[in-house]
Amino acid sequence: MRDNHFVRTELIGLDVEVLSAPYSGIAGKVVDETKNTFTIESAGTERMVPKPGNEFRFTHEGRTFDIRGSEITHRPEDRIKKVR
């Protein structure tokens, strides 16, 4: 499911699953975000996953959203302004 409004929300704290190899199978909560990476807490450890070249499945309010990392390579505070 694709929703431009979702891309403008705060992603830290959401459940996420990485769909792209070699990171596929990493699933957990987003605990930090930079312009080019997500830090995901998974099974008690934190894994840094680059946004470019990866696809992510977020769960928010009972819905799932598949987002390509290249679509959200902005600083979190700028993403709200840039994505329309």
Phi and psi in radians as a Rosetta constraint file:
Dihedral C 1 N 2 CA 2 C 2 CIRCULARHARMONIC -2.076 0.35
Dihedral N 2 CA 2 C 2 N 3 CIRCULARHARMONIC 2.268 0.35
Dihedral C 2 N 3 CA 3 C 3 CIRCULARHARMONIC -2.550 0.35
Dihedral N 3 CA 3 C 3 N 4 CIRCULARHARMONIC 1.926 0.35
Dihedral C 3 N 4 CA 4 C 4 CIRCULARHARMONIC -1.059 0.35
Dihedral N 4 CA 4 C 4 N 5 CIRCULARHARMONIC -0.557 0.35
Dihedral C 4 N 5 CA 5 C 5 CIRCULARHARMONIC -1.111 0.35
Dihedral N 5 CA 5 C 5 N 6 CIRCULARHARMONIC -0.689 0.35
Dihedral C 5 N 6 CA 6 C 6 CIRCULARHARMONIC -1.032 0.35
Dihedral N 6 CA 6 C 6 N 7 CIRCULARHARMONIC -0.724 0.35
Dihedral C 6 N 7 CA 7 C 7 CIRCULARHARMONIC -1.065 0.35
Dihedral N 7 CA 7 C 7 N 8 CIRCULARHARMONIC -0.389 0.35
Dihedral C 7 N 8 CA 8 C 8 CIRCULARHARMONIC -1.556 0.35
Dihedral N 8 CA 8 C 8 N 9 CIRCULARHARMONIC -0.002 0.35
Dihedral C 8 N 9 CA 9 C 9 CIRCULARHARMONIC -1.524 0.35
Dihedral N 9 CA 9 C 9 N 10 CIRCULARHARMONIC 2.922 0.35
Dihedral C 9 N 10 CA 10 C 10 CIRCULARHARMONIC -1.251 0.35
Dihedral N 10 CA 10 C 10 N 11 CIRCULARHARMONIC 2.175 0.35
Dihedral C 10 N 11 CA 11 C 11 CIRCULARHARMONIC -1.651 0.35
Dihedral N 11 CA 11 C 11 N 12 CIRCULARHARMONIC -0.346 0.35
Dihedral C 11 N 12 CA 12 C 12 CIRCULARHARMONIC -1.141 0.35
Dihedral N 12 CA 12 C 12 N 13 CIRCULARHARMONIC 2.277 0.35
Dihedral C 12 N 13 CA 13 C 13 CIRCULARHARMONIC 1.731 0.35
Dihedral N 13 CA 13 C 13 N 14 CIRCULARHARMONIC -0.199 0.35
Dihedral C 13 N 14 CA 14 C 14 CIRCULARHARMONIC -1.480 0.35
Dihedral N 14 CA 14 C 14 N 15 CIRCULARHARMONIC 2.687 0.35
Dihedral C 14 N 15 CA 15 C 15 CIRCULARHARMONIC -1.325 0.35
Dihedral N 15 CA 15 C 15 N 16 CIRCULARHARMONIC 2.416 0.35
Dihedral C 15 N 16 CA 16 C 16 CIRCULARHARMONIC -2.489 0.35
Dihedral N 16 CA 16 C 16 N 17 CIRCULARHARMONIC 2.623 0.35
Dihedral C 16 N 17 CA 17 C 17 CIRCULARHARMONIC -2.294 0.35
Dihedral N 17 CA 17 C 17 N 18 CIRCULARHARMONIC 2.350 0.35
Dihedral C 17 N 18 CA 18 C 18 CIRCULARHARMONIC -1.540 0.35
Dihedral N 18 CA 18 C 18 N 19 CIRCULARHARMONIC 2.232 0.35
Dihedral C 18 N 19 CA 19 C 19 CIRCULARHARMONIC -1.713 0.35
Dihedral N 19 CA 19 C 19 N 20 CIRCULARHARMONIC -0.230 0.35
Dihedral C 19 N 20 CA 20 C 20 CIRCULARHARMONIC -1.778 0.35
Dihedral N 20 CA 20 C 20 N 21 CIRCULARHARMONIC 2.436 0.35
Dihedral C 20 N 21 CA 21 C 21 CIRCULARHARMONIC -1.255 0.35
Dihedral N 21 CA 21 C 21 N 22 CIRCULARHARMONIC 2.593 0.35
Dihedral C 21 N 22 CA 22 C 22 CIRCULARHARMONIC -1.539 0.35
Dihedral N 22 CA 22 C 22 N 23 CIRCULARHARMONIC 0.126 0.35
Dihedral C 22 N 23 CA 23 C 23 CIRCULARHARMONIC -1.654 0.35
Dihedral N 23 CA 23 C 23 N 24 CIRCULARHARMONIC -0.034 0.35
Dihedral C 23 N 24 CA 24 C 24 CIRCULARHARMONIC -0.999 0.35
Dihedral N 24 CA 24 C 24 N 25 CIRCULARHARMONIC 2.494 0.35
Dihedral C 24 N 25 CA 25 C 25 CIRCULARHARMONIC 1.736 0.35
Dihedral N 25 CA 25 C 25 N 26 CIRCULARHARMONIC -0.299 0.35
Dihedral C 25 N 26 CA 26 C 26 CIRCULARHARMONIC -1.322 0.35
Dihedral N 26 CA 26 C 26 N 27 CIRCULARHARMONIC 2.170 0.35
Dihedral C 26 N 27 CA 27 C 27 CIRCULARHARMONIC -2.507 0.35
Dihedral N 27 CA 27 C 27 N 28 CIRCULARHARMONIC 2.524 0.35
Dihedral C 27 N 28 CA 28 C 28 CIRCULARHARMONIC 2.907 0.35
Dihedral N 28 CA 28 C 28 N 29 CIRCULARHARMONIC -2.606 0.35
Dihedral C 28 N 29 CA 29 C 29 CIRCULARHARMONIC -1.864 0.35
Dihedral N 29 CA 29 C 29 N 30 CIRCULARHARMONIC 2.468 0.35
Dihedral C 29 N 30 CA 30 C 30 CIRCULARHARMONIC -1.289 0.35
Dihedral N 30 CA 30 C 30 N 31 CIRCULARHARMONIC 2.115 0.35
Dihedral C 30 N 31 CA 31 C 31 CIRCULARHARMONIC -1.908 0.35
Dihedral N 31 CA 31 C 31 N 32 CIRCULARHARMONIC -0.250 0.35
Dihedral C 31 N 32 CA 32 C 32 CIRCULARHARMONIC -2.772 0.35
Dihedral N 32 CA 32 C 32 N 33 CIRCULARHARMONIC 2.705 0.35
Dihedral C 32 N 33 CA 33 C 33 CIRCULARHARMONIC -2.520 0.35
Dihedral N 33 CA 33 C 33 N 34 CIRCULARHARMONIC 2.376 0.35
Dihedral C 33 N 34 CA 34 C 34 CIRCULARHARMONIC -2.121 0.35
Dihedral N 34 CA 34 C 34 N 35 CIRCULARHARMONIC -3.058 0.35
Dihedral C 34 N 35 CA 35 C 35 CIRCULARHARMONIC -0.995 0.35
Dihedral N 35 CA 35 C 35 N 36 CIRCULARHARMONIC -0.699 0.35
Dihedral C 35 N 36 CA 36 C 36 CIRCULARHARMONIC -2.019 0.35
Dihedral N 36 CA 36 C 36 N 37 CIRCULARHARMONIC -0.009 0.35
Dihedral C 36 N 37 CA 37 C 37 CIRCULARHARMONIC -2.470 0.35
Dihedral N 37 CA 37 C 37 N 38 CIRCULARHARMONIC 2.739 0.35
Dihedral C 37 N 38 CA 38 C 38 CIRCULARHARMONIC -2.005 0.35
Dihedral N 38 CA 38 C 38 N 39 CIRCULARHARMONIC 2.485 0.35
Dihedral C 38 N 39 CA 39 C 39 CIRCULARHARMONIC -1.840 0.35
Dihedral N 39 CA 39 C 39 N 40 CIRCULARHARMONIC 2.130 0.35
Dihedral C 39 N 40 CA 40 C 40 CIRCULARHARMONIC -2.027 0.35
Dihedral N 40 CA 40 C 40 N 41 CIRCULARHARMONIC 2.203 0.35
Dihedral C 40 N 41 CA 41 C 41 CIRCULARHARMONIC -1.496 0.35
Dihedral N 41 CA 41 C 41 N 42 CIRCULARHARMONIC 2.078 0.35
Dihedral C 41 N 42 CA 42 C 42 CIRCULARHARMONIC -2.426 0.35
Dihedral N 42 CA 42 C 42 N 43 CIRCULARHARMONIC 2.137 0.35
Dihedral C 42 N 43 CA 43 C 43 CIRCULARHARMONIC 0.934 0.35
Dihedral N 43 CA 43 C 43 N 44 CIRCULARHARMONIC 0.730 0.35
Dihedral C 43 N 44 CA 44 C 44 CIRCULARHARMONIC 1.424 0.35
Dihedral N 44 CA 44 C 44 N 45 CIRCULARHARMONIC -0.006 0.35
Dihedral C 44 N 45 CA 45 C 45 CIRCULARHARMONIC -2.162 0.35
Dihedral N 45 CA 45 C 45 N 46 CIRCULARHARMONIC 2.743 0.35
Dihedral C 45 N 46 CA 46 C 46 CIRCULARHARMONIC -1.811 0.35
Dihedral N 46 CA 46 C 46 N 47 CIRCULARHARMONIC 2.273 0.35
Dihedral C 46 N 47 CA 47 C 47 CIRCULARHARMONIC -2.096 0.35
Dihedral N 47 CA 47 C 47 N 48 CIRCULARHARMONIC 2.297 0.35
Dihedral C 47 N 48 CA 48 C 48 CIRCULARHARMONIC -1.630 0.35
Dihedral N 48 CA 48 C 48 N 49 CIRCULARHARMONIC 2.199 0.35
Dihedral C 48 N 49 CA 49 C 49 CIRCULARHARMONIC -2.152 0.35
Dihedral N 49 CA 49 C 49 N 50 CIRCULARHARMONIC 2.207 0.35
Dihedral C 49 N 50 CA 50 C 50 CIRCULARHARMONIC -1.203 0.35
Dihedral N 50 CA 50 C 50 N 51 CIRCULARHARMONIC 2.509 0.35
Dihedral C 50 N 51 CA 51 C 51 CIRCULARHARMONIC -1.269 0.35
Dihedral N 51 CA 51 C 51 N 52 CIRCULARHARMONIC -0.901 0.35
Dihedral C 51 N 52 CA 52 C 52 CIRCULARHARMONIC -1.064 0.35
Dihedral N 52 CA 52 C 52 N 53 CIRCULARHARMONIC 2.357 0.35
Dihedral C 52 N 53 CA 53 C 53 CIRCULARHARMONIC 1.497 0.35
Dihedral N 53 CA 53 C 53 N 54 CIRCULARHARMONIC 0.016 0.35
Dihedral C 53 N 54 CA 54 C 54 CIRCULARHARMONIC -2.188 0.35
Dihedral N 54 CA 54 C 54 N 55 CIRCULARHARMONIC 2.710 0.35
Dihedral C 54 N 55 CA 55 C 55 CIRCULARHARMONIC -2.061 0.35
Dihedral N 55 CA 55 C 55 N 56 CIRCULARHARMONIC 2.454 0.35
Dihedral C 55 N 56 CA 56 C 56 CIRCULARHARMONIC -2.167 0.35
Dihedral N 56 CA 56 C 56 N 57 CIRCULARHARMONIC 2.523 0.35
Dihedral C 56 N 57 CA 57 C 57 CIRCULARHARMONIC -2.011 0.35
Dihedral N 57 CA 57 C 57 N 58 CIRCULARHARMONIC 1.973 0.35
Dihedral C 57 N 58 CA 58 C 58 CIRCULARHARMONIC -1.740 0.35
Dihedral N 58 CA 58 C 58 N 59 CIRCULARHARMONIC 2.572 0.35
Dihedral C 58 N 59 CA 59 C 59 CIRCULARHARMONIC -2.005 0.35
Dihedral N 59 CA 59 C 59 N 60 CIRCULARHARMONIC 2.165 0.35
Dihedral C 59 N 60 CA 60 C 60 CIRCULARHARMONIC -2.544 0.35
Dihedral N 60 CA 60 C 60 N 61 CIRCULARHARMONIC 2.145 0.35
Dihedral C 60 N 61 CA 61 C 61 CIRCULARHARMONIC 0.924 0.35
Dihedral N 61 CA 61 C 61 N 62 CIRCULARHARMONIC 0.743 0.35
Dihedral C 61 N 62 CA 62 C 62 CIRCULARHARMONIC 1.366 0.35
Dihedral N 62 CA 62 C 62 N 63 CIRCULARHARMONIC 0.048 0.35
Dihedral C 62 N 63 CA 63 C 63 CIRCULARHARMONIC -2.022 0.35
Dihedral N 63 CA 63 C 63 N 64 CIRCULARHARMONIC 2.724 0.35
Dihedral C 63 N 64 CA 64 C 64 CIRCULARHARMONIC -1.967 0.35
Dihedral N 64 CA 64 C 64 N 65 CIRCULARHARMONIC 2.542 0.35
Dihedral C 64 N 65 CA 65 C 65 CIRCULARHARMONIC -2.328 0.35
Dihedral N 65 CA 65 C 65 N 66 CIRCULARHARMONIC 2.148 0.35
Dihedral C 65 N 66 CA 66 C 66 CIRCULARHARMONIC -1.694 0.35
Dihedral N 66 CA 66 C 66 N 67 CIRCULARHARMONIC 2.141 0.35
Dihedral C 66 N 67 CA 67 C 67 CIRCULARHARMONIC -2.257 0.35
Dihedral N 67 CA 67 C 67 N 68 CIRCULARHARMONIC 2.306 0.35
Dihedral C 67 N 68 CA 68 C 68 CIRCULARHARMONIC -1.351 0.35
Dihedral N 68 CA 68 C 68 N 69 CIRCULARHARMONIC 2.336 0.35
Dihedral C 68 N 69 CA 69 C 69 CIRCULARHARMONIC -1.018 0.35
Dihedral N 69 CA 69 C 69 N 70 CIRCULARHARMONIC -0.573 0.35
Dihedral C 69 N 70 CA 70 C 70 CIRCULARHARMONIC -1.112 0.35
Dihedral N 70 CA 70 C 70 N 71 CIRCULARHARMONIC -0.358 0.35
Dihedral C 70 N 71 CA 71 C 71 CIRCULARHARMONIC -1.374 0.35
Dihedral N 71 CA 71 C 71 N 72 CIRCULARHARMONIC -0.289 0.35
Dihedral C 71 N 72 CA 72 C 72 CIRCULARHARMONIC -2.207 0.35
Dihedral N 72 CA 72 C 72 N 73 CIRCULARHARMONIC 0.547 0.35
Dihedral C 72 N 73 CA 73 C 73 CIRCULARHARMONIC -1.470 0.35
Dihedral N 73 CA 73 C 73 N 74 CIRCULARHARMONIC 1.168 0.35
Dihedral C 73 N 74 CA 74 C 74 CIRCULARHARMONIC -2.308 0.35
Dihedral N 74 CA 74 C 74 N 75 CIRCULARHARMONIC 2.771 0.35
Dihedral C 74 N 75 CA 75 C 75 CIRCULARHARMONIC -1.084 0.35
Dihedral N 75 CA 75 C 75 N 76 CIRCULARHARMONIC 2.521 0.35
Dihedral C 75 N 76 CA 76 C 76 CIRCULARHARMONIC -0.913 0.35
Dihedral N 76 CA 76 C 76 N 77 CIRCULARHARMONIC -0.714 0.35
Dihedral C 76 N 77 CA 77 C 77 CIRCULARHARMONIC -1.239 0.35
Dihedral N 77 CA 77 C 77 N 78 CIRCULARHARMONIC -0.377 0.35
Dihedral C 77 N 78 CA 78 C 78 CIRCULARHARMONIC -1.606 0.35
Dihedral N 78 CA 78 C 78 N 79 CIRCULARHARMONIC -0.406 0.35
Dihedral C 78 N 79 CA 79 C 79 CIRCULARHARMONIC -1.007 0.35
Dihedral N 79 CA 79 C 79 N 80 CIRCULARHARMONIC -0.641 0.35
Dihedral C 79 N 80 CA 80 C 80 CIRCULARHARMONIC -1.075 0.35
Dihedral N 80 CA 80 C 80 N 81 CIRCULARHARMONIC -0.642 0.35
Dihedral C 80 N 81 CA 81 C 81 CIRCULARHARMONIC -1.397 0.35
Dihedral N 81 CA 81 C 81 N 82 CIRCULARHARMONIC -0.637 0.35
Dihedral C 81 N 82 CA 82 C 82 CIRCULARHARMONIC -1.460 0.35
Dihedral N 82 CA 82 C 82 N 83 CIRCULARHARMONIC -0.664 0.35
Dihedral C 82 N 83 CA 83 C 83 CIRCULARHARMONIC -1.426 0.35
Dihedral N 83 CA 83 C 83 N 84 CIRCULARHARMONIC 2.234 0.35
